[in-house]
Amino acid sequence: MDPDNTWTTLRRQCEALEPGAELLTPVSERPFGIAQTADDRIVVRFGDSGERRPLWREQFVVFLERLAAGSVPTDDLPPGVEPYATVVTLTDEYAADDGEIRYDPDAATAGESPFLVSAAAARSTPERVHDDALLLAEQLERADADDPSALETEDATDLYVLASDVQRGANRVRRSVCDALLERLGPDQRLHGRYGTVRRTTRERRQPEDEETVFAALDDRGIPREWVTGIDRDKLDVVLAVTDLEEDEVYDVDEDVYVQKVGTDEDEKYSRLEGIADRIDELEGAEGEDLRAELDDIESRLEEALSAD
């Protein structure tokens, strides 16, 4: 191990990371990014707290000397050492698998690491909703969604997938915002925004007590038990599985045919987003300003439509 060469490699790999990519600490899985590199340190910034922390060159040398003496189990890493271990795996000399970090040039690949999260995967849920909404807006502008039967198959598929992704992501955001709003909403109170109004609503969900409690309550009042007993679907399915009873003998089966999304190419979506951003950046003058204003308007309309759900 040549400390100078390894340090140079560490700095180079950190500087070459894709903008927006994150690294994870091996044990606590705290996300962090590379904020700055210098001759004697690599400064990282933790995503969960915003804390900036220098990783010193001398400490890397100490850790590498420990690795030269043998592998290091990741579970034994102290919190302060975890970021050093993560960054070391970006080199072409140190690999991490099977719960340990070790010197293994044959298994290591420069710039890759099991603790590296791509920029596309590192986006938060609100960021994904924003990006998916932007892609959906572009797809709606490009394809004639008013006449789905006239769409090319690829366009129809992309439109369906993007609409599904926006709906799913928006629901996640809505649930998280709901918790925050409930802390601010009192009984019979309404909160108003630019796009609408919300109020606190209470909905009861009933779950029967255990069978013994229910039957005891019925017996106390002289209510026949058979009034509330019936077929248990779970038990019926077990009977179907272990006997020759046919499904159509005990079930009225209706077939519902629908389209199911089975996959999303996040890398392709992210690449498309980068292409849109690059084209906008290349535009100058009135044309660029008009396009930015148009995109802002599209995003606003999408936001309004989603909030109305």
C-alpha positions in Angstrom: 0.0 0.0 0.0 1.4 3.4 -1.0 -0.4 6.0 1.1 0.3 8.8 -1.4 -1.2 6.9 -4.3 -4.1 5.7 -2.3 -4.9 9.2 -1.0 -4.7 10.5 -4.6 -7.1 7.8 -5.7 -9.5 8.6 -2.9 -9.6 12.2 -3.7 -10.0 11.5 -7.4 -12.9 9.1 -6.9 -14.7 11.4 -4.5 -14.4 14.3 -7.0 -15.7 12.1 -9.8 -18.9 11.1 -8.0 -22.1 11.9 -9.9 -23.7 15.1 -8.7 -26.4 14.2 -6.3 -25.0 10.7 -5.5 -24.8 9.7 -1.9 -22.7 7.4 0.2 -24.0 5.3 3.2 -22.1 4.5 6.4 -21.8 0.7 6.6 -23.5 0.1 10.0 -25.8 3.1 10.7 -26.6 3.7 7.0 -26.4 7.4 7.4 -26.4 9.1 4.0 -23.6 11.6 3.2 -22.2 13.4 0.3 -18.8 14.8 -0.6 -18.8 18.5 0.1 -15.1 19.3 -0.6 -11.7 17.8 -1.1 -8.3 19.3 -0.1 -4.7 18.3 0.2 -5.2 17.0 3.8 -8.9 16.2 4.1 -12.2 15.2 2.5 -15.1 17.1 3.8 -18.4 15.2 3.9 -21.9 16.4 4.7 -24.5 14.2 6.3 -27.9 14.3 4.7 -29.9 13.5 7.8 -28.5 16.4 9.9 -26.6 18.8 7.5 -23.5 18.2 9.7 -20.2 18.8 7.9 -17.3 16.6 9.0 -13.6 16.5 7.8 -12.1 13.1 7.1 -8.4 13.6 7.6 -5.7 12.1 5.4 -3.7 10.9 8.5 -6.8 9.0 9.8 -7.2 7.3 6.4 -3.5 6.2 6.7 -4.3 4.7 10.1 -7.3 2.8 8.8 -5.5 1.5 5.7 -2.7 0.2 8.0 -5.3 -1.7 9.9 -6.7 -3.2 6.7 -3.1 -4.2 5.7 -3.0 -6.3 8.8 -6.3 -8.1 7.9 -10.0 -7.5 7.1 -12.2 -5.4 9.3 -15.7 -6.5 10.1 -18.2 -3.7 9.3 -20.2 -4.4 12.5 -17.1 -3.6 14.6 -16.7 -0.1 13.0 -17.2 2.8 15.5 -19.5 5.6 14.2 -16.6 8.0 13.7 -14.8 5.5 11.5 -17.7 4.5 9.3 -17.4 7.3 6.8 -13.7 6.5 6.4 -14.6 2.9 5.6 -17.2 3.9 3.1 -14.9 6.2 1.2 -12.1 3.6 1.1 -14.3 1.2 -0.8 -14.4 3.6 -3.7 -10.8 2.7 -4.6 -9.7 -0.2 -6.8 -7.9 -1.9 -3.9 -10.5 -2.4 -1.1 -13.7 -4.4 -1.4 -16.6 -4.7 1.0 -18.8 -7.8 1.1 -19.8 -10.6 3.5 -19.8 -8.2 6.4 -16.2 -7.1 6.1 -13.9 -4.6 4.4 -10.6 -6.0 3.1 -7.7 -5.4 0.7 -8.7 -7.2 -2.4 -7.7 -5.6 -5.8 -9.3 -8.5 -7.7 -12.8 -7.8 -6.3 -12.6 -4.0 -6.0 -13.7 -1.6 -8.8 -12.7 2.0 -8.8 -15.6 4.3 -8.4 -18.0 1.6 -7.3 -19.0 0.6 -3.8 -21.9 -1.3 -2.1 -22.3 1.9 -0.1 -22.8 4.1 -3.1 -26.3 5.3 -4.0 -26.8 6.8 -7.4 -28.2 10.3 -7.8 -31.4 8.8 -9.2 -31.9 6.5 -6.3 -30.9 9.1 -3.7 -33.7 11.5 -4.4 -36.3 12.0 -1.6 -40.0 11.2 -2.2 -40.9 14.9 -2.8 -38.1 15.2 -5.3 -39.3 12.0 -7.1 -42.8 13.4 -7.2 -41.5 16.7 -8.7 -39.5 14.9 -11.3 -42.2 12.4 -12.2 -44.7 15.2 -12.5 -42.3 17.1 -14.8 -41.9 14.0 -17.0 -45.6 13.4 -17.0 -46.2 17.1 -18.0 -43.8 16.7 -20.9 -45.4 13.4 -22.0 -48.9 15.0 -21.9 -47.6 17.9 -24.0 -46.0 15.5 -26.5 -48.7 12.9 -26.8 -52.4 13.4 -27.4 -53.9 11.9 -24.2 -57.4 13.1 -25.2 -57.5 10.2 -27.7 -55.7 7.3 -26.0 -56.6 4.8 -28.8 -54.6 6.9 -31.2 -51.4 6.8 -29.1 -48.4 4.8 -30.1 -48.0 1.8 -27.9 -44.8 3.1 -26.4 -46.3 6.5 -25.7 -49.4 5.0 -24.1 -47.2 2.7 -21.9 -45.0 5.6 -20.8 -48.1 7.8 -20.0 -49.6 5.0 -17.9 -46.4 4.3 -16.0 -45.7 8.0 -15.3 -49.3 8.7 -14.2 -49.0 5.7 -11.9 -45.7 6.9 -10.4 -47.0 10.4 -9.9 -50.2 9.0 -8.1 -48.2 6.7 -5.9 -45.6 9.3 -5.0 -48.2 12.0 -4.4 -50.1 9.8 -2.1 -46.9 9.2 0.0 -46.4 12.9 0.2 -50.0 13.5 1.1 -49.9 11.0 3.9 -46.7 12.6 5.4 -48.2 16.1 5.1 -51.4 14.9 6.6 -49.6 14.1 9.9 -48.2 17.7 10.0 -51.6 19.2 9.3 -53.3 17.2 12.0 -51.1 18.8 14.5 -52.3 22.3 13.4 -56.0 21.4 12.9 -58.4 21.7 15.8 -62.0 20.4 15.9 -64.2 22.0 13.4 -61.3 24.1 12.1 -60.5 24.7 8.5 -57.1 25.6 7.0 -57.0 27.5 3.7 -54.3 27.4 1.0 -54.0 28.9 -2.5 -55.5 25.8 -4.0 -58.1 24.6 -1.5 -59.2 24.0 2.0 -58.8 21.1 4.4 -60.5 20.2 7.7 -60.2 17.5 10.3 -62.3 14.4 9.7 -62.8 11.5 12.0 -63.6 8.1 10.6 -64.2 5.0 12.8 -62.8 1.6 11.9 -64.4 -1.3 13.7 -62.8 -4.6 14.5 -64.8 -7.3 16.2 -63.8 -8.5 19.6 -62.6 -12.1 20.0 -65.3 -14.8 19.5 -65.6 -15.6 23.2 -66.4 -11.9 24.1 -68.9 -11.5 21.3 -70.8 -14.7 22.1 -70.9 -13.8 25.8 -72.5 -10.5 25.0 -75.0 -12.1 22.7 -75.9 -14.8 25.3 -76.4 -12.1 28.0 -79.1 -10.6 25.8 -80.7 -13.8 24.5 -79.5 -13.2 21.0 -79.0 -16.4 18.9 -75.4 -17.0 18.0 -76.3 -18.1 14.5 -77.4 -14.5 13.7 -73.8 -13.4 13.6 -72.0 -16.6 12.5 -71.2 -17.2 8.9 -68.6 -18.4 6.4 -65.0 -17.6 7.2 -63.3 -16.9 3.8 -59.8 -17.7 5.1 -61.0 -21.1 6.4 -62.8 -21.7 3.2 -59.6 -21.1 1.2 -57.8 -23.6 3.3 -60.5 -26.2 2.6 -60.2 -25.5 -1.2 -56.4 -26.0 -0.9 -56.5 -29.3 0.8 -59.6 -31.0 -0.6 -61.1 -31.7 -4.1 -63.8 -29.0 -3.6 -63.9 -26.8 -6.7 -63.7 -23.0 -6.4 -66.8 -22.4 -8.6 -68.8 -24.6 -6.2 -68.4 -22.1 -3.3 -67.4 -18.8 -5.0 -69.1 -16.6 -7.5 -66.1 -15.6 -9.5 -66.0 -12.4 -11.6 -62.9 -11.8 -13.7 -61.5 -8.2 -13.8 -59.0 -7.4 -16.5 -56.8 -4.4 -16.0 -53.3 -3.1 -16.8 -50.7 -3.6 -14.1 -47.5 -1.7 -14.0 -44.7 -4.2 -13.3 -41.7 -2.0 -13.5 -40.3 1.5 -13.8 -36.9 2.4 -15.4 -35.7 5.0 -12.9 -32.4 5.4 -14.7 -34.1 6.2 -18.0 -36.4 8.7 -16.3 -33.5 10.4 -14.6 -31.6 10.5 -17.9 -34.6 12.1 -19.5 -34.8 14.6 -16.7 -31.2 15.6 -17.2 -31.8 16.0 -20.9 -34.7 18.3 -20.2 -32.6 20.4 -17.8 -29.7 20.6 -20.2 -32.0 21.8 -23.0 -33.5 24.5 -20.8 -30.0 25.6 -19.7 -28.9 25.9 -23.3 -31.8 28.2 -24.2 -31.1 31.9 -23.8 -33.1 35.1 -24.0 -36.9 35.3 -24.5 -37.2 31.7 -25.7 -35.6 30.3 -22.6 -37.7 32.5 -20.3 -40.9 31.5 -22.1 -40.1 27.8 -21.7 -39.3 28.2 -18.1 -42.5 30.1 -17.5 -44.4 27.4 -19.4 -42.9 24.6 -17.3 -43.7 26.5 -14.1 -47.3 26.8 -15.2 -47.4 23.1 -16.0 -46.0 22.2 -12.6 -48.5 24.6 -10.9 -51.5 23.0 -12.7 -50.3 19.5 -11.8 -49.9 20.5 -8.2 -53.4 21.9 -8.2 -54.8 18.8 -9.7 -53.0 16.5 -7.2 -54.1 18.6 -4.2 -57.7 18.5 -5.3 -57.7 14.7 -4.8 
